[in-house]
Amino acid sequence: MSGGPVPVWQKYTTGSRGIWEKIRQLLVLVPNRSTGNPLVALYREPPPGADPNAKSYKDAVTIPAGDIKQNNYFKRDHRRNYPRISSFDQTKISGLLTLGSKQASRVLIGNEGYKQLAVFDKDKHVYLSSVLKQVPDTVVNGQILGSNGEPVVAPSLNKGYSWDLVKGDHGMYTDEYPCRLFNTYKA
């Protein structure tokens, strides 16, 4: 709908002519809607089966994807590749804040590291509020908040775009109905 509504006479569909077009405009709810029947001369030219090379096409076999031996079906079945559910409780988040992540680890080496990890066992419950009191300010200001303690703002994916409301007759809904059409412009 990027340029606004298209008049019915510009659409690539068959329509009525002469007096029958005027009668159709009087009887239908939205006169600007087309019949939906495509023009025969402009619809799928050339037709899908008309290419002479289509009958002599050989299917290309790609290796290793086409090799059945080491390509199990469950690895290729993306229809059932559901997202795995993972959850973070206060103990896991407390462990990440105290011990760091894989990229920025703060775990001590040797037996001291094992003692640190034992505190954040699955069976034990560690409260996040008690850990936030013990964590240094550089962790809070660098990993939870911004570098100066400001809240982190999510990035905008719509930078450089503007929208305006489509004016005029654009369908069977009146201006009081909360269904609106917009045009998107890249600035």
C-alpha positions in Angstrom: 0.0 0.0 0.0 3.1 2.2 -0.3 1.8 4.8 -2.7 -1.8 5.0 -1.5 -4.9 3.4 -3.0 -4.8 2.5 -6.7 -7.8 3.5 -8.7 -9.8 0.6 -10.1 -9.0 1.5 -13.7 -5.3 1.2 -13.1 -5.4 -2.3 -11.7 -4.5 -5.3 -13.7 -7.9 -7.0 -13.4 -10.9 -7.3 -15.6 -13.7 -4.9 -15.0 -17.0 -3.7 -16.3 -17.3 -1.2 -19.1 -19.7 1.6 -19.9 -23.1 1.7 -18.2 -22.3 -1.6 -16.4 -19.4 0.0 -14.6 -21.6 2.8 -13.3 -24.2 0.3 -12.1 -21.5 -1.7 -10.4 -20.2 1.4 -8.6 -23.7 2.1 -7.3 -24.3 -1.4 -6.1 -21.0 -2.3 -4.4 -19.9 -1.3 -0.9 -16.4 -0.2 -2.1 -16.4 1.1 -5.7 -12.6 1.2 -5.7 -12.2 -2.5 -5.2 -11.5 -4.6 -8.3 -13.1 -7.9 -9.3 -9.9 -9.8 -8.6 -10.0 -11.5 -12.0 -6.6 -10.9 -13.7 -6.2 -9.7 -17.3 -5.6 -12.8 -19.4 -3.0 -11.2 -21.6 -0.9 -10.0 -18.6 -1.3 -13.0 -16.3 1.7 -15.4 -16.0 3.3 -14.8 -19.4 5.0 -17.1 -20.3 3.1 -19.8 -18.6 5.0 -21.9 -16.0 5.3 -25.1 -18.2 6.2 -23.3 -21.5 10.0 -23.4 -21.0 11.4 -26.0 -23.4 14.4 -26.5 -21.0 12.1 -27.6 -18.2 11.7 -31.2 -19.5 15.5 -31.8 -19.8 16.4 -30.3 -16.4 18.7 -32.5 -14.3 18.5 -32.1 -10.5 21.9 -31.1 -9.1 23.1 -33.3 -6.3 25.0 -31.4 -3.7 27.5 -33.1 -1.4 27.3 -33.4 1.7 23.7 -32.3 1.8 22.6 -34.8 -0.8 24.5 -37.7 0.8 22.0 -39.7 2.8 24.5 -41.8 4.7 25.8 -39.1 7.2 22.8 -36.8 6.9 20.2 -37.9 9.4 16.7 -36.7 9.0 16.3 -35.3 12.5 19.2 -32.9 11.8 17.5 -31.6 8.7 13.9 -31.5 10.1 13.5 -27.8 10.8 9.7 -28.1 11.1 10.1 -29.7 14.5 13.2 -27.7 15.5 11.3 -25.9 18.3 13.1 -23.3 20.5 14.5 -24.7 23.6 13.1 -23.2 26.8 15.6 -21.7 29.2 15.0 -19.8 32.4 17.1 -17.7 34.7 16.4 -17.6 38.4 17.9 -15.4 41.1 20.7 -17.9 41.8 21.8 -18.0 38.1 21.8 -14.2 37.8 23.6 -13.8 41.1 26.3 -16.3 39.9 26.7 -14.3 36.6 27.1 -11.0 38.4 29.5 -12.4 41.0 31.6 -14.8 38.8 31.2 -13.2 35.4 30.5 -14.7 32.1 32.6 -16.8 29.7 33.9 -13.7 28.1 34.7 -11.8 31.3 35.3 -14.4 34.0 36.0 -13.4 37.6 36.4 -16.9 38.9 39.5 -17.6 41.0 41.9 -20.3 39.9 42.2 -23.7 41.7 40.3 -24.6 44.9 39.2 -21.1 45.5 37.3 -21.2 42.3 35.5 -24.4 43.3 34.5 -22.8 46.5 33.1 -19.8 44.6 31.1 -22.1 42.3 29.7 -24.2 45.2 27.8 -21.2 46.5 25.7 -21.0 43.4 24.6 -24.7 43.3 21.1 -25.5 41.8 19.8 -26.7 45.2 20.8 -23.6 47.1 18.9 -20.4 46.8 20.8 -17.1 46.6 18.9 -13.8 46.7 19.7 -11.2 44.1 19.3 -8.3 46.5 22.0 -9.6 48.8 24.4 -10.2 45.8 23.8 -6.7 44.4 25.0 -5.2 47.7 28.3 -7.1 47.5 29.0 -6.7 43.8 31.5 -3.8 43.0 30.1 -0.7 41.3 32.0 -1.4 38.1 29.9 -4.5 37.5 26.6 -2.7 38.2 27.5 0.3 36.1 29.1 -1.7 33.3 26.9 -4.8 32.9 23.5 -4.0 34.3 23.4 -0.3 33.7 25.3 1.9 31.3 28.9 2.9 32.0 27.8 6.0 34.0 24.9 4.4 35.7 22.3 5.4 33.2 19.5 3.0 32.2 20.2 1.0 29.0 18.0 2.1 26.1 17.0 -0.5 23.6 18.2 0.2 20.0 15.5 1.6 17.6 15.1 -0.5 14.5 13.0 2.3 12.8 15.6 5.0 12.4 15.3 6.9 9.2 11.6 6.0 8.6 8.6 8.2 8.8 4.9 7.4 8.4 1.8 9.4 7.4 -1.8 8.5 7.3 -3.4 7.7 4.0 -6.1 10.4 3.4 -9.2 10.1 1.2 -11.4 7.2 0.2 -9.3 4.0 0.8 -11.9 1.4 1.5 -15.2 0.6 3.1 -14.3 1.9 6.6 -15.2 5.4 7.6 -12.8 7.8 9.4 -14.5 7.0 12.7 -13.5 3.4 12.5 -10.0 2.7 14.1 -8.6 1.0 11.0 -6.0 3.2 9.5 -3.7 2.8 6.5 -0.1 4.3 6.5 2.5 5.1 4.0 6.1 4.4 5.0 8.9 6.7 3.8 12.6 6.1 4.2 14.2 9.5 5.2 
